[in-house]
Amino acid sequence: MRQMVRWTVIAPLVLMACGKSEAPAAKADSTAAMPESTAAAAPAAPAAPAGPQAIVTVIYNQPKSPAAFEKYYAEKHLPLVTSVQSEIGFTHAELTKFTSTLDGKKPTYYRQAELYFNSMDDAKKGMATEGFKKIGADLKNFATGGLVGLVAVETGDKSSAPCPALVAVIYNQPKDTAAFESYYSSKHLPLVTSVQSDIGFNRADLDKFTSNLDGSAPAKYRQAELCFPSMDALKKGMATEGFKKVGGDLKNFATGGHVGLVGEQQ
């Protein structure tokens, strides 16, 4: 369930190379040419299901100089990402700047960039392009605090609801992944759904990380994002009993620990 901001300026997520990152290649789309007479009569073949969306995610640590990061990011990195979007093939990008932890402290991470692809095959093909490599090579010019680059699949429903303000929970690897998934799907997500009207979020994004960009085991396990129509709505939602119930349930399955953050999409 993801809101999708069609980016033009987007791509920090560019994340490709730095820290932990990179990935394979793959899928090609081709259509065979048909003689005019045949083409006119032949019915269009139904499109094959694309499967879940794939997301290239870059999570930036706090940089040495936020001002220098923001200047380079806006003036050079995002324009670079935009210039190679058609080559890489991502459909849209979402850029989040974290403003605090859930208890109001300095955020554990600084920013997050997500590049969305229609399928994992499309993501692998895009990550093998020269354009993606250029983006990855540019990270060292501004990501002075380091970063983690990950590949994920979306495990929730797609949504186009806007996401100007969000609560993000980034889960570390649990002690028992099967136990995590069982509790998550049978108890935690139904709980979240049951209190949605109380909390007031209008979209939930659920991602499961499959690898780091270099194909190694993912540094993080999952991410869940609750989207709100405004920061005021988010603050009101976080004060509800429903939100407290959701937070209180985390200890029952997030055995590897987690980070809770508040952010704004820009």
C-alpha positions as CSV (number, residue, x, y, z in Angstrom):
1,M,0.0,0.0,0.0
2,R,2.1,2.8,-1.2
3,Q,1.3,6.3,-2.0
4,M,3.4,7.1,-5.0
5,V,5.0,10.2,-5.7
6,R,6.0,10.3,-9.3
7,W,9.5,11.6,-9.1
8,T,11.4,13.6,-11.2
9,V,13.6,14.7,-8.6
10,I,13.7,11.8,-6.6
11,A,16.2,9.3,-6.3
12,P,18.4,9.5,-3.5
13,L,17.8,6.1,-3.2
14,V,20.0,5.9,-5.5
15,L,21.5,4.0,-3.1
16,M,23.1,1.7,-4.9
17,A,26.5,1.2,-4.1
18,C,27.5,2.5,-0.8
19,G,27.3,0.9,2.5
20,K,25.6,-2.3,1.6
21,S,24.4,-2.4,-1.8
22,E,24.0,-3.5,-5.3
23,A,22.1,-6.2,-7.1
24,P,21.5,-8.4,-10.1
25,A,19.8,-7.9,-13.4
26,A,17.1,-9.3,-15.4
27,K,13.8,-9.1,-17.3
28,A,13.2,-7.9,-20.8
29,D,10.0,-6.9,-22.4
30,S,9.7,-7.6,-26.0
31,T,6.9,-7.8,-28.6
32,A,7.2,-9.7,-31.8
33,A,6.3,-7.8,-34.9
34,M,3.3,-9.2,-36.9
35,P,2.3,-8.7,-40.4
36,E,-0.3,-6.0,-40.8
37,S,-3.1,-8.3,-41.9
38,T,-2.6,-10.6,-38.9
39,A,-2.1,-7.9,-36.4
40,A,-5.4,-6.3,-37.2
41,A,-7.3,-9.5,-36.6
42,A,-5.4,-10.9,-33.6
43,P,-6.9,-10.1,-30.2
44,A,-4.5,-8.5,-27.7
45,A,-2.8,-11.0,-25.4
46,P,-3.6,-10.4,-21.7
47,A,-0.8,-8.9,-19.8
48,A,1.0,-11.3,-17.5
49,P,0.6,-10.4,-13.8
50,A,3.5,-8.4,-12.6
51,G,3.5,-9.7,-9.0
52,P,4.3,-7.5,-6.0
53,Q,6.2,-4.3,-6.4
54,A,9.9,-4.3,-5.7
55,I,11.5,-1.4,-3.9
56,V,15.2,-0.3,-3.8
57,T,15.5,1.4,-0.4
58,V,18.4,3.5,0.9
59,I,18.4,4.4,4.6
60,Y,20.9,7.2,5.3
61,N,22.6,7.6,8.7
62,Q,23.0,11.1,10.2
63,P,25.5,13.0,7.9
64,K,28.4,14.9,9.3
65,S,26.9,18.1,7.9
66,P,23.1,18.1,7.3
67,A,23.3,21.4,5.4
68,A,26.0,20.1,3.0
69,F,24.0,16.9,2.5
70,E,20.8,18.8,1.7
71,K,22.5,21.1,-0.7
72,Y,24.2,18.4,-2.7
73,Y,21.2,16.1,-2.5
74,A,18.9,18.8,-4.0
75,E,21.2,20.4,-6.5
76,K,23.1,17.4,-7.9
77,H,22.0,14.0,-6.7
78,L,18.3,14.2,-7.3
79,P,18.7,15.7,-10.8
80,L,21.1,12.9,-11.6
81,V,18.5,10.3,-10.5
82,T,15.8,12.0,-12.5
83,S,18.0,12.1,-15.6
84,V,18.4,8.3,-15.6
85,Q,14.9,7.3,-14.5
86,S,13.8,6.0,-17.9
87,E,17.0,4.0,-18.3
88,I,16.7,2.4,-14.8
89,G,12.9,1.9,-15.2
90,F,11.6,2.8,-11.7
91,T,8.0,4.0,-11.8
92,H,8.2,6.5,-9.0
93,A,10.3,7.5,-5.9
94,E,9.4,8.4,-2.4
95,L,11.8,10.5,-0.3
96,T,11.4,10.7,3.4
97,K,13.2,13.0,5.9
98,F,13.0,11.7,9.5
99,T,12.2,14.3,12.1
100,S,12.3,12.4,15.3
101,T,12.0,9.0,17.0
102,L,8.5,8.1,18.3
103,D,9.4,9.4,21.7
104,G,10.5,12.8,20.3
105,K,14.3,12.3,20.3
106,K,16.8,12.9,17.5
107,P,16.0,10.4,14.7
108,T,18.1,7.2,14.5
109,Y,18.3,7.7,10.8
110,Y,18.4,10.8,8.7
111,R,16.7,10.1,5.4
112,Q,15.2,7.3,3.4
113,A,14.8,7.0,-0.4
114,E,12.7,4.4,-2.1
115,L,12.6,3.6,-5.8
116,Y,9.6,1.6,-6.9
117,F,9.5,-1.0,-9.7
118,N,6.6,-3.0,-11.0
119,S,8.3,-6.3,-10.2
120,M,11.5,-7.8,-8.9
121,D,12.6,-8.7,-12.4
122,D,12.3,-5.0,-13.4
123,A,14.3,-4.0,-10.3
124,K,17.1,-6.4,-11.1
125,K,17.2,-5.2,-14.7
126,G,17.3,-1.6,-13.5
127,M,20.0,-2.2,-11.0
128,A,22.2,-3.6,-13.7
129,T,22.1,-0.4,-15.8
130,E,24.9,2.2,-16.2
131,G,22.5,4.8,-14.9
132,F,22.0,3.0,-11.6
133,K,25.7,2.6,-11.2
134,K,26.2,6.3,-11.7
135,I,23.7,7.0,-8.9
136,G,25.5,4.6,-6.6
137,A,28.9,6.1,-7.4
138,D,27.6,9.5,-6.4
139,L,26.6,8.6,-2.9
140,K,30.1,9.1,-1.5
141,N,29.9,12.7,-2.5
142,F,27.2,13.5,0.2
143,A,26.3,10.5,2.3
144,T,29.1,11.2,4.9
145,G,27.4,9.3,7.7
146,G,27.1,6.1,5.7
147,L,23.9,4.3,4.6
148,V,22.3,0.9,4.1
149,G,21.0,-0.1,0.7
150,L,18.3,-2.8,0.5
151,V,16.0,-4.5,-1.9
152,A,12.4,-5.2,-0.7
153,V,9.1,-6.6,-1.9
154,E,5.8,-5.1,-0.9
155,T,3.7,-7.4,1.1
156,G,0.7,-5.2,1.6
157,D,-1.9,-3.7,-0.7
158,K,-1.1,-0.9,-3.1
159,S,-2.6,2.5,-2.4
160,S,-2.3,5.9,-4.0
161,A,-3.3,7.8,-0.8
162,P,-0.9,10.7,-0.2
163,C,1.7,10.3,2.6
164,P,2.9,13.8,3.7
165,A,3.5,12.5,7.2
166,L,4.3,9.0,8.4
167,V,5.3,6.7,11.2
168,A,7.9,4.2,10.2
169,V,8.9,1.1,12.1
170,I,12.1,-0.6,10.9
171,Y,12.5,-4.1,12.2
172,N,15.8,-5.8,12.8
173,Q,16.2,-9.5,12.0
174,P,14.0,-11.4,14.6
175,K,15.3,-14.4,16.5
176,D,12.7,-16.6,14.8
177,T,11.4,-15.4,11.4
178,A,8.7,-18.0,11.2
179,A,7.3,-17.0,14.6
180,F,7.5,-13.3,13.6
181,E,5.6,-13.9,10.4
182,S,3.0,-16.0,12.1
183,Y,2.2,-13.5,14.8
184,Y,2.6,-10.5,12.4
185,S,0.0,-11.8,10.0
186,S,-2.5,-13.4,12.4
187,K,-2.5,-11.0,15.3
188,H,-0.5,-7.7,14.8
189,L,-1.9,-6.7,11.4
190,P,-5.5,-7.4,12.4
191,L,-4.9,-5.3,15.5
192,V,-3.6,-2.4,13.4
193,T,-6.6,-2.7,11.0
194,S,-9.1,-2.7,13.9
195,V,-7.8,0.6,15.3
196,Q,-7.3,2.4,12.0
197,S,-10.3,4.7,12.4
198,D,-9.1,5.6,15.9
199,I,-5.6,6.4,14.9
200,G,-6.6,8.1,11.6
201,F,-3.9,6.8,9.2
202,N,-5.0,6.6,5.6
203,R,-2.5,4.2,4.2
204,A,-0.2,1.4,5.4
205,D,2.9,0.2,3.6
206,L,4.4,-3.1,4.4
207,D,7.8,-4.1,3.0
208,K,9.9,-7.2,3.5
209,F,13.6,-6.8,2.8
210,T,15.0,-9.7,0.6
211,S,18.7,-8.7,0.4
212,N,21.2,-5.9,0.6
213,L,22.0,-4.3,-2.8
214,D,25.0,-6.5,-3.1
215,G,22.9,-9.6,-2.8
216,S,24.0,-10.5,0.8
217,A,21.6,-11.1,3.7
218,P,19.5,-8.0,4.4
219,A,20.7,-5.7,7.2
220,K,17.1,-5.1,8.2
221,Y,14.1,-7.4,8.2
222,R,10.9,-5.5,7.5
223,Q,9.5,-2.0,7.4
224,A,6.0,-0.8,8.1
225,E,4.8,2.7,7.5
226,L,1.5,4.4,8.5
227,C,0.7,7.4,6.4
228,F,-1.3,10.4,7.7
229,P,-2.7,13.4,5.8
230,S,-0.7,15.9,7.9
231,M,1.8,16.1,10.7
232,D,-1.0,17.4,13.0
233,A,-3.1,14.3,12.1
234,L,-0.1,12.1,12.9
235,K,0.5,13.7,16.3
236,K,-3.2,13.3,17.2
237,G,-3.1,9.7,16.0
238,M,0.0,8.9,18.1
239,A,-1.8,10.1,21.2
240,T,-4.7,7.6,20.8
241,E,-5.4,4.5,22.8
242,G,-5.3,2.6,19.5
243,F,-1.8,3.7,18.7
244,K,-0.7,2.7,22.2
245,K,-2.1,-0.8,21.8
246,V,-0.2,-1.2,18.5
247,G,3.0,-0.1,20.1
248,G,2.4,-2.3,23.2
249,D,2.1,-5.3,20.9
250,L,5.5,-5.0,19.3
251,K,7.2,-6.8,22.2
252,N,5.2,-9.9,21.4
253,F,7.0,-10.6,18.1
254,A,9.8,-8.0,17.3
255,T,12.4,-10.1,19.1
256,G,15.3,-8.6,17.2
257,G,14.4,-5.1,18.2
258,H,13.1,-2.2,16.0
259,V,13.4,1.5,15.4
260,G,10.3,3.8,15.4
261,L,10.5,7.1,13.5
262,V,8.4,10.0,12.5
263,G,9.0,11.5,9.0
264,E,7.8,13.8,6.3
265,Q,7.8,12.9,2.6
266,Q,9.4,15.6,0.5
